[in-house]
Amino acid sequence: MKKIEIAKQFLSDNINLFKCPTCGKGYKKVNDFSIICPNNHSMDISKKGTLYFISHKVNTEYDKEMLVSRRKLINAGLFDGIINKISDLIPSGKQTILDIGSGEGTPIKKLEENRNNQDSAIGFDISKPGVNLSTSELSKNLFYCVADLAQLPFNDKSISVVMDMFSPSSYEEFNRIIKKDGHLIKVIPNSNYLIELRRKLYKDDHKKQDYDNTKVLNLFMEHYPNAVKYNVKYTFALPKSIRQDMMLMTPMHWGKNAINLETNELENLNSITVDVTILDNKF
């Protein structure tokens, strides 16, 4: 099947999840390759099999090179420990899962494979290049769209699990879209996250070598004081073929005072530390 046909099938099966950005009414039907709301506002499915809920131009630092590198690392298993823990936290049975800031789409795809592709899963990002790259992973239960975190195109109480891996949060929107008994699962980096790379990139800037998640953690706990915290830490062995991608996949290498690492410096990067806190709030 073509991408646009796969997307049409997903939207036909899950039209109740989406709302019109023009009038706020829930979409009611799919006609040909368009979704239509009760006020006859329509949105066309692109040939790539996605919806663009943002009509204005967006400037994003995430270029295709960075996104491709990120996909290589995630496919190699960099985030498997995180994704496995998230999978453990999600209740059994079919869920509607939303990946916030889904990038090039691999984390939600791997989560769905872990859960035997039983859910209705959506990834969204503000980055059009990221979403277009994601559509290589379309399936009957997995869909991607371009959308804005501040104005999510989903109906009230329509999502059972929101997954937020290293992305900004809009707690007001999360509270609006998550179902009763649903879950908000947020992943934030700890002080040793990718520490080996940070030490190389910022060897002359000790402040940049450190990372403190206190503000993000405290803000989440202010909103959700009953949330449960889980620490996930492991060492990932870096194959030589993707060590350059390890540097390219993170915006750290663009930072002020970052060193442009040569190939021989990256050859010593045999492993990398993944160190995160996973926050789980049940509604």
C-alpha positions, 0 to 999 in steps of 0.5 A, spaced: 500 500 500 502 507 498 503 511 504 497 515 503 493 509 503 496 506 510 494 513 513 487 513 510 486 507 513 489 509 520 485 515 520 478 512 518 479 507 524 481 513 529 478 519 527 475 520 534 482 522 536 483 528 532 480 535 532 479 541 527 484 546 528 480 551 525 473 550 529 475 545 535 470 540 533 472 533 532 473 530 525 467 526 523 469 522 517 474 521 512 472 523 505 477 520 499 484 523 502 481 528 506 478 529 513 472 533 515 469 536 521 462 538 522 463 545 520 466 542 513 473 544 514 477 539 511 485 537 511 488 533 506 492 527 507 499 528 504 502 523 499 507 522 504 502 519 509 501 525 514 497 531 516 500 538 517 496 541 522 501 547 522 501 551 516 506 557 518 513 556 516 517 553 522 525 554 524 528 548 527 535 546 529 533 539 527 536 537 520 536 531 516 543 529 518 541 529 525 535 526 524 538 520 520 544 519 525 539 519 531 535 513 527 541 509 527 543 510 534 536 508 536 535 502 531 542 500 534 539 500 541 541 506 545 534 507 548 532 500 548 533 500 556 528 506 556 523 504 551 523 497 555 521 501 562 516 505 559 513 499 556 513 496 563 509 502 565 503 502 560 497 497 562 496 491 558 491 491 552 490 496 547 492 503 548 492 510 544 499 512 545 502 519 543 509 520 542 511 528 544 516 531 539 517 524 536 523 526 531 524 521 526 519 516 529 523 511 531 522 511 539 514 510 538 515 504 533 520 500 537 515 501 543 510 499 539 514 493 536 515 491 544 508 491 545 506 487 539 503 493 535 496 492 538 495 500 540 493 506 536 500 510 536 501 517 534 508 521 533 508 528 532 513 533 531 514 541 530 519 538 525 517 537 518 523 533 516 523 529 522 515 527 520 517 526 513 522 521 515 518 518 520 513 516 515 517 510 512 515 507 519 507 507 517 503 501 519 496 500 520 496 502 527 502 507 527 501 515 524 505 521 524 503 528 524 506 535 524 503 539 530 504 544 535 505 542 542 501 548 545 495 547 540 495 539 540 490 537 534 487 531 539 480 531 542 479 532 550 480 525 554 482 521 547 489 519 549 490 514 554 498 514 554 502 520 553 510 519 552 515 525 553 522 523 551 527 529 552 521 534 549 518 540 552 512 539 556 505 543 555 502 540 562 495 544 560 494 540 554 496 534 557 491 535 562 486 536 557 487 530 552 489 524 557 483 520 559 481 518 566 486 513 569 491 514 563 498 515 564 503 521 562 510 518 562 516 523 561 523 522 561 528 527 563 536 526 563 540 525 569 547 528 570 551 522 567 547 522 561 552 522 555 557 524 560 563 521 556 561 525 549 560 531 554 566 531 557 569 530 550 565 536 547 566 541 553 573 539 555 575 546 557 568 548 559 567 544 566 560 548 567 557 545 560 560 538 562 555 538 568 547 537 567 542 539 572 535 536 571 532 539 578 528 545 575 524 540 570 523 535 575 521 540 580 516 543 575 513 536 573 512 534 581 509 541 582 504 539 577 503 531 579 505 530 586 503 523 586 508 521 580 512 515 581 520 516 579 524 511 576 531 511 575 534 508 569 542 507 568 546 503 563 552 503 559 551 502 551 557 499 547 558 504 541 559 500 535 565 504 531 561 505 525 556 509 529 561 513 533 560 519 528 553 519 529 553 519 536 556 526 536 551 528 530 545 526 533 545 531 539 545 538 539 550 538 544 555 539 538 552 546 536 553 549 543 557 555 545 565 552 546 563 545 543 569 542 540 569 540 533 571 533 534 576 529 529 575 522 527 581 520 532 578 523 538 571 519 536 575 512 536 576 512 543 568 513 544 567 506 546 561 506 550 556 511 552 552 512 559 544 513 558 542 515 565 535 518 566 529 519 570 522 516 568 516 520 571 510 516 571 503 520 573 497 516 573 490 521 572 
